[in-house]
Amino acid sequence: MRIDDFNLNRRESDALRSYAKNNTFPQTFLVEGGTLDERVKFARFLANMIVCKGEDEKPCGICPACVKCRANANPDIKQYGEEKENYTFKVELSRQIKQDAFVIPNDSDKKVYIITEAQNMNDSSENALLKILEEPPEHLVFILATTELNKVPATILSRCQRHSFKRLDAQLIADHLEHVAQCENLRLERSAAELIAGLAEGGMRDALSLLDQCSGESDIDTDAVYSAMGLTGNRRTAQLLDYAVKKNTDEALKLFDSLWRDGKDPATLLYELNTLLRACLMLSVAPKAGADLISGRFSRDILGVFCKKLTKAELINRINIVSDSLLKIRDSKSAKLTAELCIISLCDPRLTEGVDELRARISR
């Protein structure tokens, strides 16, 4: 792997090359954006580059440090946070790092600590980590990774060299998927390529992984993608919104009850409704840029129908209704009841009429 294999901007890529060439790596990196898998892969690549004895923009692969990195057995690289979302970085680990930090490296001049979910540190762990970040030993490098930059304390951010993953254009991803499919003798419809690109949300690696999941089909169309991704249920979510738009409360509640009996989590359903409403709003306010602004979980045909049925103000009002219910559902003793009240409000927003609904009515 090389630096250019990651979705970084040119300035950040050039900076990393300079660090590798001159062996002048900052002592604290912060990696933000992208998927958890992208952040972990980049953090490990960067850690390998730091401990490698070579002076190139990629690890040499032959020195003792690289050989151990390839086997995930390099004692100079330690990863905390595990490869899962919502991991809590406990204070005990901060204390462990403090105790181990001053021990000299084994195979390299550097020792690297990777913290994959830095936004989940509690106050105690943040304070313990900050103490060593203020005066770290020369051989120590930290790589913090996060998706929620606002949750990382400013005292830690001020000591970090930041690197952010950029998101690729959906059309660019779709074009590349068609090229890959042609090389692999796969029949990939353009609409399916665009759907996968939307689902990947700007990540080329994710898009290729999704394409691979669909490769069992001889002809990859949108139905094949929906089936492979387990998104066929999203059509029932769209049907639920259609009932709500038609003010058919009876059918909307019956459909929700059917989804609930099939094991659908109420919070997940509300999240899908919000995703659908947001996509409709993006297409309404920015039709030309819509392909890059929507997630791809719903087809353009479905979105087009709702864009015609609901004004922009009505879409915003319904997004607020669902968003409020998502906040309430966290503390609710009955998630099912909270979702039902949300659906009733979607069918007849006047039941909870406020300024947003009044604006929506005026807009209509």
N, C-alpha and C positions, 0 to 999 in steps of 0.2 A: 504494500500500500504506500501511497505518496500523499503529500499534503493536498494536492489538487483533487484527490478522490473525495474530499469532504466539501460540503457546500458552504465554504467560507468566502468572504469577499477578498478582493485582490490585496488590499492593504494588510489584512490580517495574515494572509498566506505568505506575503513577502516578509512580514515580521517574523514568522516562524522559521522561514528559511535563514534569515539573518541570525536568529538565536542558535540554530543548529550549526551554522558555519563557524560562528565565533564562540560557541559554547558559553553563551551568556544568557541562559534562561532565567526569566523572572522567578521569584520564589513562590508566587501565588498566582494561579490561573483561575479564571471563572469562565465556564462554558455554559452558554444559555441557548434555549430554543431547540428546535428539532425534536425527534422522538427520544425516548429513554435509550433505545438501542443505539441510535446515532451518537448520543452523548457518551455512552459507555465505550463504544468502539473508538471514538476520537480520543477520549481520556486515556485509554490503554495504548493507543498508537503514540500519543504525545509522551506518555510515561516511558514507553520503549525508546523513543527518540532521545529522551533526556538521559537515560542510563546507558545508551549505546556508546561504544568507544569510537564510532565513526564520526565523520564531519559532513554528512550529506543530508538532504531533505527527507530522507527515509532511513529507517534502521538498517544497518549493514546486514543483519541476519546471520552473521557467522561468529561474532564475538561471544564470550561466555554469557554476557548479560542478555543478548538477543536470543540465544539458544534457550535460556531459561524462561524468557518472556513468551516464546512460542509454545512452551509447555505449561504456561500459566503457573510457573513455579519460581519466579524471581523473588528472592527474599527482600530485595530493595524496593519492591512495589507492593503496597498494601492498599486494598480497596475496602472502603466502608460504605454502608448504605444498602448493600445487596442490590440486585438487579430487579427491583420492584418499586412501583409507585407507592407513595404515602409511607415510606419507611421513616421511623423516628430515630434520629441520631442522638443517642442517650449520652449523658454526661460521663458515664463510665468509659466510653470510647475516647472522649476528649482527654480524660486523665491517662488512659492507656497510651495515647499518642504522645502526651507530654513526657511520660516516662521513657518511651522508646525513641523519641526524637533525637536525643543526643548520642545515641549509639551509632558508631560510624558504619557506613555502608559495607556490604560484603564484596560485590563484584564491580562496583562502579564508584564514581566520585559523588554520586547523588543518591538520595533516598526519596521516593515519591509516595505521597499519600493521596488516594483518590476518594473523594466523598461524592457519591452519585446523586443524592437528594438533599442538597445543602439547604433548601428552603424549609426542611422539616426539623431543623435543629431547635431545641427548646432553649430558654434563656440561660440555663445553667451550662449547657454544652457550648453555646455561643460564647459565653464569657470565658470558659476554660480554653476554647480554641483561640480566642482573640489574644490571650496572654502570650501564646507561643508565636502567633502571627506578628506580634509587635516586635519581637526580637528573635527570629528563627535562626538556628545554626546554619552555617553556609552550605552544608550538604543537603538541606531539606527543601523539598518543593511540594506545594499543595496544588491539587487540581480539584476545584469545586465545580459541580455540575448542577444546574437547576433549570426549571421551566418557569418559576415564579420569582423573578428578580426582585419584586417589591417586598418579598418576605425575607430577603437576606439583609441583615443589618448594615447600615451605611458605614459603620466602623470597619466591617469586614470588606465591603465593596471597595472602599478607598484604598485597600492594600492589594487589589487584584488587577491582573492584566486580563481584560475581557476578550472573549472570542464568541461570536454569535453565528449560528447557522442561518443562512438565508434560505428562503423558500423559492423553488423554481417555478417558472410559469407553467400553468396547466397544459397549454398547447404544446410547449416544448417537451414536456413529459410524454404527452400522447404521441407526438411524432417519434420519439425515441422508442416507445413501446411498440409501435408499428414496425420500426426497423428491426428490433429484437425479435418480434414475432415472425417476420419474414425470414430472418436468419435461422430461426428454429423450426421453420416449416409449420408455423401455426397460422390458422385463419382467424384473424382478429378484426372484428368490425370496428370502424372508426368510432361509433357511438360507445362501444365497450371500452375502447382505449381512453376516451374522454371521461368515462365514468370512473375507471381505475385511477386516472390522473387526479380526479376530484377527490376520491377517497384517500389518496396518498397525501393530500394537503401540502404539496410543495416538496415532498421528499422522493428523490429518484430511487433510492434504495427500497423504500416502502413500496413504490409503484412496481418495481421489478419483482419484489416478493409476492405482491398481490397477483401479478401476472402468472407467476409460477404456480400459485394455488389454483388458478383457473385452467392450467395447461392440460388437465385431464380431459377436457372437452375437445372434441374434434373441431367444432366451430364455436368460437368465443364471442357470444353476443351479450347484450345487456342482461338478459335472463340468466345466462350462465354465470355472469359476474355476481348478480344478486344472490343466486343460489350458493355459489362458492363462498361468498362473504357472509352468508347467513342473514341477508338483508331483505328477504322476501316478506318478513313481517312488517317492514316499513310501509308496504302498500296498504296494510290494514290501518296503520297510523294515519296515512293520507286519507283513507276512507272515513276515519273518525273525524278528521278535520272537515271533510266535506259535509258530513252530517251536521257538524257544528255551524258551518257557514250557512247551511240551509235551515238552521234553527230547528232541526229535527232532534230534540232532546231525547225522545224515547229510543230511537235507533242508536244514537250516540252512546247512551248509557248501556244498552244491550250489547253493543260491540265491545265497550270497555269491560263489561262483566265477562264476556267470552274470552277476551285477551287475558284478563286476570285469572280466570279458571285454567287457562293454558299455561300459567306460570309467569306471565308478564309482570315485571316489577313496576309498580306505579310510578316511581321516580324516573325509571328508565323511559317509560312511555312519555312522561312530561318533557323529559330532555329531548326525545325524538320530535315531539310536537314543536318545541322551541327551535330545533334545528331546521325543521321544515318551514316554519314561519320566517325565520331569519333569512333562509335562502330565497324565499319569495320576496322579502323586502329588498334584498340586495339586487335581485333582478329588476325590481320595480324602479329603484332609484338609480341604478347603474347598469342598464341592460347590456352595454358593450363590454364592460369589465366583469360582468356577472360570472363568467366561466371560471375566473380566478378567485372569486369571492365566496363561492359556495363549496360545500364539502363533497358533493357528488353522491350523497346517500339517497337522493330522490332524483328521478329523471326530469329533464327539462320540460317534457310534456306535462307532467304532473304540476310542476311549478308554474308553468304558463297558465294552467286552468285557474289556479288560485290567484295569480296576479291579475287576472281579468275580473274575478269575483270580489276581490277585496281592495279597497283603496290603501294608499300608503299609511294614512292615519289609522285605519282599521287594523292593519298589520301590526303597527307599533303598539296599539292598544292591546291586542291579543298576546303579543310577546310579553308585555308587562303583566298581564293576567297570569300567564304560565310561569313567568319568572318569580312572581310573588308566591305562587303555589309551591314552586321548587324550594324556596326558602322556608316556607312553613312546614313542608313535608319532613324536614330533618328532625324537627322537635315534636311532630305529631304522633299521637298514640295510635292513630289509624291512618296509615298512608293511603289506604283504599278510599276512605272517606274524603281526604284532602283532594285526591285526584278526581273523585266524583264531583265535588264542589267546583273544581276548576273547569271540568267539562260542562257543567250546568252554566257557569258564567260565560264560557266560550259560545254556548248556544244562544244565550240571551245576556249580552254584556250590560244591559240596562239594569240588571239585578244588582250590580255593584257599580252603578254609574258614578263616575267622577269626571274630572277635567279631561282625561284622556278619551273616555267614551263620548263625552260631549263633542270634543274635537272630531272624533271619528264620524259621529252622526252628521255634523256640519259638513264634513268632507264628502260624505255620501250624498 
